[in-house]
Amino acid sequence: MELEISELDKIHSLIEIYAFYILGNDEVSRILFQEQLMSSYVENIKALQNLDDANRKYFTEIIDSGKQKLIFASDTDPGFLYLSIIGTVQQYLIRTRSDHKAVSGNQTAYSEAEINDVVAYLKKLCDGILLAR
């Protein structure tokens, strides 16, 4: 949020950070997903929800700033775009986990090239939505 870069570059940076964090840390992503889906610990659920709420708030602030500066399309829904990014990374992880294990022999982090493919796709997706006129 504090960087002196364009709103689009901020969105691109958030995509990179999230994709590399989730796909680059298999153990962390497994714990996060397991806690979200199956945790009976209210404190854990609340902590994850608070983290997600804060991330969504920052994302929305960037989108709103881009709209005010007439950089982004005025009809962009930050909530849906945020969920599209998060959901795509999560589904990529879920859908490719067994294939990744078969190829690499384990379920460790994805390669930088694999993650870069996801990042490139998400940047194109966001650019298409944010810059649509």
Stockholm file with secondary structure:
# STOCKHOLM 1.0

chainA/1-133         MELEISELDKIHSLIEIYAFYILGNDEVSRILFQEQLMSSYVENIKALQNLDDANRKYFTEIIDSGKQKLIFASDTDPGFLYLSIIGTVQQYLIRTRSDHKAVSGNQTAYSEAEINDVVAYLKKLCDGILLAR
#=GR chainA/1-133 SS CCSSSCHHHHHHHHHHHHHHHHHHCHHHHHHHHHHHHHCCCHHHHHHHHHHHHHHHHHHHHHHHHHHHTTCSCTTCCHHHHHHHHHHHHHHHHHHHHHHHHHHHSSCCCCCHHHHHHHHHHHHHHHHHHHTCC
#=GC SS_cons         CCSSSCHHHHHHHHHHHHHHHHHHCHHHHHHHHHHHHHCCCHHHHHHHHHHHHHHHHHHHHHHHHHHHTTCSCTTCCHHHHHHHHHHHHHHHHHHHHHHHHHHHSSCCCCCHHHHHHHHHHHHHHHHHHHTCC
//
